[in-house]
């Protein structure tokens, strides 16, 4: 599981595939299919939505590069007079 969260392509692809699977499951289950398909789709939708925030909480401090620093500034270079 930790290997999945450390690889951005893997966790984003997993989340995307879960979103793609969830929407047809909810649609078919709500219109003509068995009722459990709606619940399976909702579970897949919730899991897909939770993967990126969980990754940020678990592995968020390991990223390096430019971004928003602790003070909230997006500029990482010092301004020279």
Number of C-alpha atoms within 10 A of each C-alpha: 6 9 9 14 19 17 11 13 11 13 19 17 12 16 21 16 13 19 19 15 16 23 16 14 21 22 14 15 18 15 10 8 13 12 13 13 18 21 16 16 23 17 15 22 21 15 16 22 15 12 17 16 11 12 18 14 9 13 13 13 8 8 10 7 6 10 12 11 10 7 6 8 9 11 11 11 7 6 6 4 3
